[in-house]
Amino acid sequence: MFKCLKTIVFTVLVLAFAFGSVQAKELIVGVDANFRPFEFKNEKGEFTGFDVQLFDAIAEDLGLDYKWQTMDFNGIIPALQSKSIDAAIAGITIKSAREEVVDFSHPYYDSGLVILVRADNEDIKSIEDLHDKVVVTKTATTSVDFLKAVPTKDVKLLPNTDNLFMELLTGGADAVFFDSPPLMYYAQNQGQGKVKVVGPLYQGQPYGIAFPQGSELREKVNIALLKMMEDGRYAELYRKWFGSDPK
């Protein structure tokens, strides 16, 4: 019986050690580091933005140890599918095709698509004016899907938003068609006087934090996120980055 008791104690210790190791694991969180104002490096070289500070607050509430893994946006979903990252926050639109391969948190931001043109452009006022124009957008995003139904002269796909703005300013494209927050932020800051947003908001779309399918982390993050929305911290962070109350 003593031998049996020693075996049970040893087994319990091994399982406890293993569980503790899992709990202490440093999570890897995927992020697109070029998506103002959600995630970017500021003048001091510090990683910041709405997404970054939102996840920082969630992680603090949950006591999570994690590190950022920067990557091109089109690599995020494959990385979640292969489980080489544990989560991702990068202005990722929740859509059915993605929900088939990854899990999403509760929506945390309502976005949409807009058109950005050079400041002196008077030809483009809406999506209907793109029929004979060269349009540039970001690879593997919902804007690509939307443009498939728009008769344009050409659609160029580039990996990050800085590329989109440069292509527009150097004359390589007549318009940028992409998510409203980074385009509006650029027009009001670095691109002020150089570019302008025109037309209405197209295809309202929610952003969510993404996880590999079946991740236990998803429910914990959901609880922390909804808690932030209830206690006012989410609204405070939203006002800081977007200058208005959450819709």
C-alpha positions as CSV (number, residue, x, y, z in Angstrom):
1,M,0.0,0.0,0.0
2,F,2.9,2.3,0.8
3,K,4.3,1.7,-2.7
4,C,0.9,2.5,-4.2
5,L,0.7,5.7,-2.2
6,K,4.1,6.8,-3.4
7,T,3.1,6.1,-7.0
8,I,-0.1,8.3,-6.6
9,V,1.8,11.1,-5.0
10,F,4.5,11.0,-7.7
11,T,1.8,11.1,-10.4
12,V,0.0,14.0,-8.8
13,L,3.3,16.0,-8.6
14,V,4.1,15.3,-12.2
15,L,0.6,16.4,-13.3
16,A,0.8,19.5,-11.2
17,F,4.3,20.4,-12.6
18,A,3.0,19.9,-16.1
19,F,-0.1,22.0,-15.5
20,G,2.1,24.7,-14.0
21,S,4.4,24.7,-17.0
22,V,1.4,25.1,-19.4
23,Q,0.1,28.0,-17.3
24,A,3.5,29.7,-17.3
25,K,3.9,29.4,-21.0
26,E,4.7,32.7,-22.8
27,L,2.0,33.3,-25.3
28,I,2.9,34.5,-28.8
29,V,0.4,37.1,-30.1
30,G,0.5,38.0,-33.8
31,V,0.2,41.6,-34.9
32,D,0.6,43.7,-38.1
33,A,3.0,46.4,-36.9
34,N,1.9,48.8,-39.7
35,F,-1.7,49.6,-39.1
36,R,-2.2,53.0,-37.6
37,P,-3.8,53.8,-35.2
38,F,-4.3,50.2,-34.1
39,E,-0.7,49.1,-34.0
40,F,2.5,50.9,-35.0
41,K,5.9,52.1,-33.6
42,N,5.9,55.7,-32.4
43,E,8.7,58.3,-32.8
44,K,10.5,56.7,-29.8
45,G,10.4,53.3,-31.4
46,E,7.8,52.0,-28.9
47,F,5.1,49.7,-30.0
48,T,1.7,51.3,-29.4
49,G,-1.8,51.8,-30.8
50,F,-5.4,51.0,-29.9
51,D,-5.0,47.2,-30.5
52,V,-1.7,47.1,-28.6
53,Q,-3.1,48.9,-25.5
54,L,-6.3,47.0,-25.6
55,F,-4.6,43.6,-25.5
56,D,-2.1,44.9,-22.9
57,A,-5.0,45.7,-20.6
58,I,-6.7,42.3,-21.3
59,A,-3.4,40.5,-20.6
60,E,-2.9,42.4,-17.4
61,D,-6.4,41.4,-16.1
62,L,-5.8,37.8,-17.0
63,G,-2.2,37.7,-15.8
64,L,-0.9,36.6,-19.2
65,D,2.8,36.5,-20.1
66,Y,3.1,37.1,-23.8
67,K,5.2,38.6,-26.5
68,W,4.3,40.2,-29.8
69,Q,5.1,38.5,-33.2
70,T,5.0,41.1,-36.0
71,M,4.1,39.8,-39.4
72,D,2.5,40.7,-42.7
73,F,-1.3,40.6,-42.4
74,N,-1.7,37.9,-45.0
75,G,0.4,35.6,-42.8
76,I,-1.7,35.9,-39.6
77,I,-4.5,33.5,-40.4
78,P,-2.1,30.7,-41.6
79,A,-0.1,31.2,-38.5
80,L,-3.2,30.7,-36.3
81,Q,-4.1,27.6,-38.3
82,S,-0.7,26.1,-37.8
83,K,-0.8,27.2,-34.1
84,S,2.6,28.9,-34.4
85,I,0.9,31.8,-32.6
86,D,-1.6,31.7,-29.8
87,A,-3.7,34.7,-30.7
88,A,-3.7,37.7,-33.1
89,I,-5.0,41.3,-32.9
90,A,-4.5,43.3,-36.1
91,G,-7.8,44.9,-37.2
92,I,-9.0,41.4,-38.3
93,T,-12.4,41.5,-39.8
94,I,-14.8,38.8,-38.5
95,K,-16.1,37.1,-41.7
96,S,-17.5,33.7,-42.4
97,A,-14.6,32.4,-44.5
98,R,-12.2,33.2,-41.6
99,E,-14.6,31.8,-39.0
100,E,-14.3,28.4,-40.8
101,V,-10.6,28.2,-39.9
102,V,-10.1,30.3,-36.7
103,D,-12.1,31.4,-33.7
104,F,-12.9,35.0,-32.9
105,S,-13.5,37.0,-29.7
106,H,-16.5,39.2,-29.2
107,P,-16.3,42.1,-31.7
108,Y,-14.3,45.1,-30.3
109,Y,-14.5,47.7,-33.1
110,D,-16.9,48.5,-35.9
111,S,-15.1,49.5,-39.1
112,G,-15.9,49.8,-42.8
113,L,-14.2,50.6,-46.1
114,V,-13.5,54.0,-47.7
115,I,-11.8,55.6,-50.6
116,L,-8.6,57.7,-50.3
117,V,-7.4,59.9,-53.2
118,R,-4.8,62.7,-53.7
119,A,-5.9,66.1,-52.4
120,D,-6.2,67.6,-55.9
121,N,-8.4,64.7,-57.3
122,E,-11.8,65.8,-58.3
123,D,-12.7,62.8,-60.5
124,I,-13.4,60.3,-57.7
125,K,-16.4,60.8,-55.4
126,S,-17.7,57.3,-54.9
127,I,-17.2,53.6,-55.8
128,E,-18.9,54.1,-59.1
129,D,-16.0,56.5,-60.2
130,L,-13.4,53.7,-60.0
131,H,-14.5,52.0,-63.2
132,D,-11.5,53.4,-65.3
133,K,-9.1,53.9,-62.4
134,V,-6.2,52.0,-60.9
135,V,-7.0,51.1,-57.3
136,V,-4.6,49.8,-54.6
137,T,-5.4,47.9,-51.5
138,K,-3.9,45.6,-48.9
139,T,-3.3,41.9,-49.7
140,A,-5.6,39.3,-48.1
141,T,-8.2,41.8,-46.7
142,T,-11.9,42.2,-47.0
143,S,-11.3,45.2,-49.4
144,V,-9.9,42.7,-51.9
145,D,-13.1,40.7,-51.8
146,F,-15.2,43.9,-52.2
147,L,-13.3,45.1,-55.2
148,K,-13.9,41.8,-57.1
149,A,-17.4,43.1,-57.8
150,V,-16.2,46.6,-58.8
151,P,-15.2,47.2,-62.5
152,T,-11.9,48.9,-62.2
153,K,-9.0,49.4,-64.7
154,D,-6.7,47.5,-62.3
155,V,-6.4,46.5,-58.7
156,K,-2.9,46.4,-57.1
157,L,-2.3,44.4,-54.0
158,L,0.4,45.5,-51.5
159,P,1.4,44.0,-48.1
160,N,1.1,47.1,-45.8
161,T,-0.6,50.5,-45.5
162,D,2.6,52.5,-45.9
163,N,3.0,50.9,-49.4
164,L,-0.6,51.9,-50.2
165,F,0.0,55.5,-49.4
166,M,3.3,55.7,-51.3
167,E,1.7,54.1,-54.3
168,L,-1.0,56.7,-54.3
169,L,1.3,59.7,-53.7
170,T,3.7,58.7,-56.4
171,G,1.0,58.2,-59.0
172,G,1.1,54.5,-59.2
173,A,-2.6,54.4,-58.3
174,D,-5.6,56.7,-58.6
175,A,-7.2,55.6,-55.3
176,V,-6.7,53.5,-52.2
177,F,-9.7,51.4,-51.1
178,F,-9.2,50.0,-47.6
179,D,-10.4,50.0,-43.9
180,S,-11.6,53.4,-42.8
181,P,-9.5,53.9,-39.5
182,P,-6.0,53.8,-41.0
183,L,-7.0,55.8,-44.1
184,M,-8.8,58.5,-42.0
185,Y,-5.9,58.6,-39.5
186,Y,-3.4,59.1,-42.3
187,A,-5.5,61.8,-43.9
188,Q,-5.7,63.7,-40.6
189,N,-2.0,63.3,-39.7
190,Q,1.0,62.4,-42.0
191,G,-1.1,62.8,-45.2
192,Q,-2.8,66.1,-44.2
193,G,-3.0,68.4,-47.2
194,K,-1.8,65.6,-49.5
195,V,-4.8,63.2,-49.5
196,K,-8.5,63.2,-48.7
197,V,-11.2,60.6,-47.9
198,V,-14.1,60.7,-50.3
199,G,-17.5,59.0,-50.5
200,P,-19.5,57.1,-47.9
201,L,-18.5,54.2,-45.7
202,Y,-18.9,50.9,-47.5
203,Q,-19.6,47.4,-46.0
204,G,-19.7,47.9,-42.2
205,Q,-17.5,45.2,-40.6
206,P,-16.5,44.3,-37.0
207,Y,-12.9,43.5,-35.8
208,G,-12.2,40.6,-33.5
209,I,-9.2,39.1,-31.7
210,A,-8.4,35.8,-33.4
211,F,-7.4,32.4,-32.0
212,P,-6.6,28.9,-33.2
213,Q,-9.8,26.8,-33.3
214,G,-10.7,25.3,-30.0
215,S,-8.4,27.7,-28.0
216,E,-9.2,27.9,-24.3
217,L,-7.8,31.4,-24.3
218,R,-10.7,32.8,-26.3
219,E,-13.3,32.6,-23.6
220,K,-11.0,34.1,-21.0
221,V,-10.2,37.0,-23.3
222,N,-13.9,37.5,-24.0
223,I,-14.7,37.8,-20.4
224,A,-11.9,40.3,-19.8
225,L,-12.9,42.3,-23.0
226,L,-16.6,42.5,-21.9
227,K,-15.5,43.6,-18.4
228,M,-13.5,46.5,-19.9
229,M,-16.6,47.5,-21.9
230,E,-18.7,47.5,-18.8
231,D,-16.3,49.3,-16.4
232,G,-15.5,52.2,-18.8
233,R,-11.9,51.4,-19.6
234,Y,-12.7,50.4,-23.2
235,A,-14.5,53.7,-23.8
236,E,-11.6,55.7,-22.3
237,L,-9.1,53.9,-24.6
238,Y,-11.5,54.4,-27.6
239,R,-11.7,58.1,-27.0
240,K,-7.9,58.4,-26.6
241,W,-7.3,56.9,-30.1
242,F,-10.4,58.0,-32.1
243,G,-11.5,61.2,-30.4
244,S,-15.1,60.1,-29.9
245,D,-17.2,57.7,-27.8
246,P,-17.7,54.1,-29.0
247,K,-20.7,53.6,-31.3
